[in-house]
Amino acid sequence: MSTKDFVEKDYYKVLGVPKDATDAEVKKAYRKLAREFHPDANKGDAKAEERFKEISEANDVLGDPKKRKEYDEARALFGNGGFRAGPGGAGGNFNFDLGDLFGGGAPGGGQGGAGGGFGGGGLGDVFGGLFNRGSTGTRVQPKRGQDIESEVTLSFTEAVDGATVPLRMSSQAPCKACSGTGDKNGTPRVCPTCVGTGQVSRGSGGGFSLTDPCVDCKGRGLIAQDPCDVCKGSGRAKSARTMQVRIPAGVSDGQRIRLRGKGGAGERGGPAGDLYVVVHVDAHPVFGRKGDNLTVTVPVTYPEATLGGEVKVPTLGGPPVTLKLPAGTPNGRTMRARGKGAVRKDGTRGDLLVTVEVAVPRDLGQEARDALEAYRKATADEDPRAELFQAAKGA
């Protein structure tokens, strides 16, 4: 903010105190106004936030005896944008443009007769030390809440169909004892180091600069004058809460879901952070997962695989489906039951992939054994490994 802006502002009017107000009166007026217009007490109110910035800016100057003295002396030189003559010049007011006076200045004291002999650096140099501030001035910036990460374990069915689960989370929230101000009286002052921005710049050479959180206010932009006993002046305290979170259908194991605005609360009207939920999915004793498709292995008898037939296949949470098994179905063949898989993002479902596994009986009755012996004799001339050995020789 320019020196011109500071000199033209009436900080006494901003705080509603007379120019001869004592330090105690200034402090009392600031505390009353700060409590009334604090962003945490007026969430979403842009006018209240702007008023709070003005109040903090005024207190930053009038609350410091040295700055207040220099401010009063600077304003004594001006009257409604005009320059008041110094001892060595003519009386009355000259309607010079403050923008010219605070610019590069007249060389060699060109305004000396009317201005009391200021040098070639211009008036901007005279007051630059007092009001040497960046473009952000004393604005106390809103601060976004922290992101929170949590974990949840779902059953296989819940992951496929979606579920609403309770999550208990701990995060930093505005301290209830001091309403998030960090100050017992609710009247923190703007950090003089970062001027309320919460950040400071440092040169890194080559004309570049790096921005770091301010170490004096720990990035808050405010410093408690009388630190709160609960949060020790930080304005934040641990808060535990339980919320119901809807996990969408079709999530997979290890997936990370982002829920915007469900994280830690912001400061000074800043937005809340995000909640990230890492999903773990328990295995199912029957079904598996391959993308949007579910998988299942179904045992069939040798006659079913050889002669063909119809087999019933279970589905997840629904009635079984019947698949037609072609004659001569080999072991390990996969068939597809459409629309019986996991829910996709567009609301449709994937498929159920059914893998056939020929079941070999462990115990045979005499009749079954005699039938297999007869089959072996009938197919004795067939060698299913002949092509295998032929290929091995040719390789």
Buried (B, 14 or more C-beta within 10 A) or exposed (E): BBBBEBBEBEBBEBBEBEEEBEEEEBBBBBBBBBBBBBBBBBEEBEEBBEBBBBBBBBBBBBBBEEBBEBBBEBBEBBEEBBBBBBEEBEEEBEEBEBEEBBBEBBEEBEBBEBBBEBBEEBBBBBBBEBBEBEEBBBBBBBBBBBBBEBEBEBEBBBBBBBBEBEBEBEBBBBBEBBBBBBBBBBBBBBBBBBBBBBBBEEEEEEEEEEEEEBEEBBBBBBBBBBBBEBBEBBBBBEBEEEEEBEBEBBBEBEBEBEBEEBBBBBBBBBBBBBBBBBBEBEEBEEBBBEEBBBBBBBEBBBEBBBEEBEBEBBBBEEEEBEBEBEEEBEEEBEBBBEEBBBBEEEEEBBBBBBBBEBBEEEEEEEEEEEEEEEEEEEEEEEEEEEEEEEEEEEE
